[in-house]
Amino acid sequence: MLLAEIFEKVMGPEADVRFVAYDGSKAGPAGADISVEVKTPAAVAYLAQAPGELGLARAYVSGHLDVDGDMYTLLSRMWSLTVNDIPVGQKLAAIRALGIRPLLTRMPPPPQEVRRSVLARMGSRHAKQRDAEAIHHHYDVSNKFYSWVLGPSMAYTCAVFPEQESTLEEAQLTKFELVARKLALKPGMRLLDVGCGWGGMVIHAAREYGVKALGVTLSRQQAEWAQKAIAEAGLGELAEVRHMDYRDVPETGFDAVSSIGLTEHIGKDQLPFYFRFLYDKLVPGGRLLNHCITRPTGTEKTLNAGGFINRYVFPDGELESVGYLARQIEDTGFEIRHEENLREHYAQTLRFWCANLDEHWDEAVREVGEGTARVWRLYMAACVVGFERNKIQLHQVLGVKLNDDGSAGVPLRPSLDWP
């Protein structure tokens, strides 16, 4: 079997993709709008040693395999591979076709891949030092790089699009406003924002609602950027962002807690402690808004340790179903008052981020290197497909710590459009 034909078999002959290999072989329709070039024997070795998603990702990130055309379109056509991986029988057939030689030269993973042995030396999954390293790997890439991808809002979480034609900035502002209204923020309140990123929610709460807001993040670069933004906005008396593990926040008596994109990093075994910790930080009648990526059902594994995203993007990341999260929130003592799924909004958010990266591709490569830029192009395009196909979802759950008399302080009929 010719080399290009092997790659066509792995990726799927129905994908309508042209394959060209360094041995001169070609496969797939000649007029396809997307082509994949197998540039070197190293790409073959990566595929032979890790058939499927991971091997192809390693070959692409390292530059031994290239894509000419839109990455999202390619991954959408390769749906069964990019999201569900390929059957074991097909993997074995590909290995047999490739032969023994690619298996003899052990290919080291690209430097952008997190070594599990390195994480293991920092303790068990979600120990403080290990969490700090996992967050550093993903979030301390470069503030300049993130500004190109995320845009002026510097919000690295799902936006909420009030209209199909809304801009990314309008949608991110709508997200912050949605969270603020669900939390019923008012002047003089105290807000704790855990996993605060570059401080977008903290700044919004302080500027728009007169709330005294504290944000914490394990990313030093995020904290430094946020503190500078707070100072430039003249909000230093109301807003603060600390480089700190949320577990080390000493203050209590907050009126509201927002967790926007942190729960994915907590881990299933730590969820009871996590929600209890947030519960104890609130005054009676205080509200929690938990915003996170979830699995669509409780039947899927929560951690894919060998997958591309866990190895390259979110080390130790774990996704639960919203049902499981709701049970943990309720068992802590919260009363759930509202829940919604925003998965289509996250697909749209990611489309903007993908377009932003493409627009700034040359600058991004100069800033973080081509390998890291390729990781981001691949990961964000794959996530668009995942949200579109309901492989992953994004849920907001609003919980209330009831008053001693059992009252929740929630209107009988809250506005259905919150903002």
N, C-alpha and C positions, 0 to 999 in steps of 0.2 A: 504494500500500500504506500503511495506517495505521501510525503510529509504533509503537504497542504490538505490532503484528503483525511489524514489522521486528525488534524485540528478541526476540520469541518465535522468529523464524526463526533468529537468531544463536545463542540459547541452546539451541534444540531444542524443537520442538513437543511432543515426547513427555515433557518434563520434569515435567508436571503442576504448572505454576507459573502463577499469575495475573499478568498484566502490565497496568499502568496508566500512562498517559503524561500529561504536562502539557497535551497538545492535546485531552484528553478521550477519547482512544481506549483501548480495552481489548481484551485477548486472553487466551486460556487459559481453563481451567475456572473458573467463578465460585466454586465451593466449594473451591478449592485451599487447602491449609493454609499455603502460602507465596506471598507476593506480592512482586513487584519493581516499584518505582515509579520511572519516569523523570521526574525532578523539574524539570529545566531543559534548555534547548537545549545547554548545555555538555556534558551527558552524551552527546548525539547527536554533538557535535563530537569528543569523545574516542573514541567508537566508530568514527567515519568515518576518523579519522586513525591509529588503531591497531586495526583490526578484530580481535576475538577477546579472548583472555585479558587482554592488557595494557590495551586500551582500556576494557574493563569494570571492571578493577581501578582504573584512574585515576578513572573516574566514581564508583565506590563510595567510594574513599578520600577524595576531595574533597567528598563529600556530595551530589553531583548525581544520584546514583542510590542508592536505599535498598532495604533488604530487611526485610520483615516476616515473621518466622518463623525457624526454626533454620538457621543458616548451613551447618552440616555437611550437613543434609538437602538443602539447595539444591544444594550442590556435588556431592554424591553423585549427584543426579539429572542434573546437568550434566557427568557424568564425561568425556565425549569432548571437551568444551570446556576444562574446568579442568585436565586433565592432558595431553591430547593436542593441544589447540588444534583449531580448525575448519579444514576443507579450504579451499584457496585459492579454489576456485570459489564456495564459499558466502560467503567474505569479499567477493569481487568483486560478487556479487549483492546483498549488504547495502549496499555502497557505492553501487551504482547506485540502489537503492531510496531511500537517504537523500538523494541528490541532491548538487549541487555546493556548495550554501551552507555546510554544516558544514565543508567543506574549506578555505573561504576565511579563516576566523578561526583563526589558529594558537593552539592551547591549550597553555599551558605545563604541564608535568607538575606534580603536587602537590609541595609542598616536602619531603615524606617520601621522594621518589624520589632516589636517588643519581645524580648526573650523571656519566656516564662521562668527560666532559672534565675534571672535577675530579680524578677518580682518575688519569687519564692524566698530569696535571701532576706527580703524585707518583712517577712512574717506571713501569717495566714491571710487569706483573701479578706480585704477590707480592714486589716489592721491599719492604724493611722499612718505609719510610714509608707506602707504599700499603697494606700489610697493617695497619699501625697505624690508618690512617683507616677501613679497612673494618671492623675490630673495634670501633672507637669508634662507628661508625654504628649498629651493632646492639646492642652490649653496654652502652654508656654511656647508656642510655635513662633509667633511674631505678631505683635499688636498691629504692625503695619499690614502684614498679610491678612489678618482678620478684618481690618478696615476695608480692604479691597473686596473681600468676599461678602461681608455682612452689610456693608454700607454704613451711612452715618449713625444709625441707631446703635451699632455695636451690640445687637441683640442676637445671641446664638441659640434661640429657642423659637418654637413655632409661632408665627405671626397669625393674626386673625383678620381675614379679609372681609370688610363690610360689603364690598362689591367685587364682582369678578374683575373689574378693571382697576381696582385699587393698586396703588404703588406699594412697594415693600415697606417704605417708611410709614405710609398711612396705616398699613396693616400692623406694623410693630407698635405704633402708638395706640392703635385700637386694642391690641393685646394687653398692654400695660393698663389701659383704662378699664378693660374688662375685669382684670384681676383686682384693681382698686375698688371697683363698684361691688364686686362680689364680696370683698372684705369689708365693705361699708366704711371706708376710710373717711375720717373727719379731722379737722385741725386739732392738734394737741395729742392725737393718738401716737402710740409707739408701735412701729412695725419692725419685725425681724425677717430679713430675706436671706434664706440659707442657700448657698450655691449661687451667689448673686451675679456671677459673671463680671461684666464691665460696669455694673452698677445701674443699668437702665431702669429697673423697677424702683430702686432706692431713690434715684434722682426724680423720677416721675412722682412718687409719693410725696417727696419733700416739696417739690416745686408746685405741683398742682393741688395738693391737699393740705399742705402745712403740717405734714406728719413728720415726727422725729423717727428717722429710719436708719437701721443698722443692717448692713450687708456683710456677709462673710464668704470668702472663697479660698480654696487651697492653691489657687494660681497666683503667684507673686506678680506676674506681669499684668494680670487682670486688676489686681488690687491697686497697683501703682497707677495704671491708666484711670481707674475709677476715681481715685482720690484727686488726681489732677483735674478731671472733668468736674468733680464736685466743687473744687476751689474756683475754677473758671466760671462756674455758674453762680457763685456767691452763695452756696448752700451749706457752707461749713458748719453753721450752727444747728442745722437740722439733719444733715445726711453724713454718714460715715461708712466706709468700707474697710474691713480688716483682712489681712492675710492670715487666715485662721481656719482650723477645722471647726465645723459647726458644733462638734461635741465639746469644744472648749469655751463656748460662749458662757460667761458667768452670769450675765444679767437675766432677770425674770420679769414677770409682770407686763408682758407685751399684750397689746390689744389685738394684734393680728400677726400671723406668720404666713409668708409666701414661700413656697418651694417650687421653683420654676426650672425644671430640667436637672434636678439633683437626684431624685429617687432612683433613676437608672444606675447610679453609681453606688447605691447603698448596699445592695445584696439581699437576697431573700431571707437569710438567717438573721440579718440585722434589722429587718423592718419593724418588729415589735419594739425594739429599743428606740429606733428612729422616731416612730410616731409617739411613743410615750415621752421622749425627750421634748418634742415639739408641744405636746399637750401640756407638759409641766411648765413650759415657758409662757403660757397664756393665762390671762386673768379669766375668771368665770365670765361667760358670754363672748369670749374671744373666738376668732375664726381662723381656720387653716384653709389655704387654697393650695392644693397639690396638683401640679401640672407636670405630666411626664409621659414618655413613650411607653406603650404597653404591647403585650401580645394580644391577638384577637380572641384567643381562647385560653383556657387553663390546661390544655392537653399538650402544648408544645414545651420543649425544654427552654428554661429561662436563660441558660448560659451556653453559648456555642464557643467553647474555649479554643477550638481549632479553626474557627472561621476567620475570614479576612478582616471584618470590622473589629472583632475582639483582639486580633493580633496587631492591627495597624492603627486603629482609631480609638476605641474605647476599651482599654485593657480592664478586665474584671467586670465589665458592664453586664448587668442582669436585668432582663425585662420580664415583668409579671403581667398577668391579665388584670384588667380593671376590677374584676370580681374579687380576685385575691387581695388586691390593694384595699378595696372597700371593706372587706372583712377585717383586715388588720386595723384600719382606721376606726371602725366601729368597736372592735374589741378593746381598743385603747380607751374608749370612753367618748369619742366624738359622736355627735349625731350628724349624719350626712343629710345635707339640705339641697344639694344640687350636683348634677354630674352631666358632662357632655363630652362627645367625641369630636375631635377637630382634625381627623386624619387628612381630609382633603385640603385643609388649610396648610398642613405641613408639607404636603406634596407641592403646593403652590409656592410656599416659602423656599423650598429647596430648588425649585426651578429658577427663582431669582438668584439664589446663591451660585448656582451653576453658571448662569449667564454672567454674573459678576466676575467669577473666576476666569471664564473664557475671555472676557473683555480685558482683564489685567494679567493675562497669562504670562507674557514676557517679564513683566515686573515681578510677578509671583515667583517665577523660576529663579530670577536673580536674587530674590530675598530669601527664599527657603530651600532652593535647590529643586531640580527637576523631579527627583524621586518623591519628595514630599508633596509637590504640586500634583503629581500623578495620583498619589494616594487620595488626595482630596477630590480630584475630578472623578475618580472611580467610585469612591464612597458616596459622594452626594448624589451622583446619577443613580447608583444602585438603590439609595434610599427613596428617591422619587418613585421608582418602580415598586418598591416595597409598600409604600403608603398607598399608591394607586391600586395595587392588587390586594389590599387588605391583609398583607403579611404582618404589618405593624400598624399601630394606631397611636393617637395622642389624646389623652383624656385629662380633663380638669375635674377634680372632685373637691367640693366645698363642704367642710365639716365645721361644726360649732361645739365648743366646750360649754355645755349647758350651765346656766346659773344654778345655785343651790336649790332653788324652788322648781327646777326642771324647765324653766323658760329658756327659749333660744334667742329671743330678741330679733327674730326674722319676721318681716311683714307677711301677712296672710297670703298675699299674692305678689311676690317680687316681680319686677318688670321682666318680661320674657326676653327682651332684647338687651338687658343689663346695661350696656352703653347705648 
